[in-house]
Amino acid sequence: MSDTGLPARRSAIYLLDQIIGEGKLMPELIGAGVLDKLDPADRARAQRLATETLRGMERADRILQKHLQKYPPLTVRNALRVGTIELCAGEAAHGVVNSMVNVVSRHKHYGHLKGLVNAVLRKVADKGADQWPTLRTPRLPKWLRGPLVQAWGGETVLAMEAVHFTGAPLDLTAKSDAAAVAEAVKGDTLPTGSVRLTDGGQVSALAGYTAGDWWVQDAAAAIPAKVLDAQAGEKVLDLCAAPGGKTLQLAAAGADVTAVDISEGRMERVKQNLVRTKLDATTLVEDAFSVTGQFDAILLDAPCSATGTIRRHPDLPFAKDGSEFGALIELQERMLDHAVTLLKPGGRMVFCTCSLLPDEGEVQVEEALERHPSLSVDRKALDRPGIEPAWITEEGGLRLRPDHWADRGGMDGFYVACLRKSD
């Protein structure tokens, strides 16, 4: 009898091996085509299994450690983890155990451990589902948790972790009429104007996708362009533009948009979305530092640690270790300095990062104000629908965290500030 779940489960284990063992990120693995040979249903299932395993790994490991005298090699351990996640979610024990034994038995180095996999997963099938809800919410790894507790306090970090564990709903930005989009897709309109669906299903099958009435964009990620408030006819630069949600927002406002990104592949997605939504922008694949000219407004979404996106990308804490933070902070500083030279006198720039670390947000802006006497923070720019006063920081920026709107499904972590250049 064929094992229908085998291809997806084997691929999920491979994704975990690459993320945990090789430090690869899920989007880059999928972009490189590691799931391309699977049919669409198995591809979606493999990705979902890997994602759920990353979110629940601490709980899975706690259940497994009761049945293991020592940890087996990573691939075998990941097979046990995926199996545990499925069993605790109520999947039929027979199918799960058989699949995981099958995956391990075919491995050229670890085939001899199939008996261990069989024995352990049968024990998990017996009691795992009862143990699962009694275990604590999975915590972030120490390399990231430490700095976050230092910045925001232990209670806040626990609240963030609770949101990370539940995952992210699907948010859409409407090209024009949010209420009409919400009605068409049966979603809710959030206070800031984004449309949220608890279960989006297949995005391209949603009403209005083909017509280009909306695009996928986390509610927090939609706020920087709203703060910039581009006007029709303004010359606007979107630096580090991919994946393009902000470019589309600026273009929908009627601005003359130049979108720049160094990645040709990522910029291709921006172009595809511009075509689908019937919006216009000039797209350039080049280094941000080679951009010249003068602009009325600039949106700089600087490369960062992406620590604010973990509820959507649970691979990040396992693929990274924080060693790149210093280089990213330095790059952000250089990009800010370059962007100032491109800003017309009297112009404005929104600086933002999808990071939870003050060094990539609040501190960057404080230091930029010291380096550039011509810059000042425009606090009035934050006076937008849905922005809560408690989110506004001492230096006049906006601190968005995953635990904001926790009862609605949270939001990505972001820092946003609007800087004006004197005439």
Stockholm file with secondary structure:
# STOCKHOLM 1.0

chainA/1-423         MSDTGLPARRSAIYLLDQIIGEGKLMPELIGAGVLDKLDPADRARAQRLATETLRGMERADRILQKHLQKYPPLTVRNALRVGTIELCAGEAAHGVVNSMVNVVSRHKHYGHLKGLVNAVLRKVADKGADQWPTLRTPRLPKWLRGPLVQAWGGETVLAMEAVHFTGAPLDLTAKSDAAAVAEAVKGDTLPTGSVRLTDGGQVSALAGYTAGDWWVQDAAAAIPAKVLDAQAGEKVLDLCAAPGGKTLQLAAAGADVTAVDISEGRMERVKQNLVRTKLDATTLVEDAFSVTGQFDAILLDAPCSATGTIRRHPDLPFAKDGSEFGALIELQERMLDHAVTLLKPGGRMVFCTCSLLPDEGEVQVEEALERHPSLSVDRKALDRPGIEPAWITEEGGLRLRPDHWADRGGMDGFYVACLRKSD
#=GR chainA/1-423 SS CCCTTHHHHHHHHHHHIIIIIHCCCHHHHHHTTTTTTSCHHHHHHHHHHHHHHHHTHHHHHHHHHTTCSSCCCHHHHHHHHHHHHHHHTTCCHHHHHHHHHHHHHTCTTTGGGHHHHHHHHHHHHHHHHHHGGGSCCCCCCHHHHHHHHHHHCHHHHHHHHHHHHHCCCEEEEESSCHHHHHHHHTCEECTTSCEEESCCCSGGGSTTTTTTCEEECCTTTTHHHHHHTCCTTCEEEEESCTTCHHHHHHHHTTCEEEEEESCHHHHHHHHHHHHHHTCCCEEEESCGGGCCSCEEEEEEECCCCCGGGTTTCTTHHHHCCSTTHHHHHHHHHHHHHHHHHTEEEEEEEEEEESCSCGGGTHHHHHHHHHHCTTEEECGGGGCCTTCCGGGBCTTSCEEECTTTTGGGTCCCCEEEEEEEECC
#=GC SS_cons         CCCTTHHHHHHHHHHHIIIIIHCCCHHHHHHTTTTTTSCHHHHHHHHHHHHHHHHTHHHHHHHHHTTCSSCCCHHHHHHHHHHHHHHHTTCCHHHHHHHHHHHHHTCTTTGGGHHHHHHHHHHHHHHHHHHGGGSCCCCCCHHHHHHHHHHHCHHHHHHHHHHHHHCCCEEEEESSCHHHHHHHHTCEECTTSCEEESCCCSGGGSTTTTTTCEEECCTTTTHHHHHHTCCTTCEEEEESCTTCHHHHHHHHTTCEEEEEESCHHHHHHHHHHHHHHTCCCEEEESCGGGCCSCEEEEEEECCCCCGGGTTTCTTHHHHCCSTTHHHHHHHHHHHHHHHHHTEEEEEEEEEEESCSCGGGTHHHHHHHHHHCTTEEECGGGGCCTTCCGGGBCTTSCEEECTTTTGGGTCCCCEEEEEEEECC
//
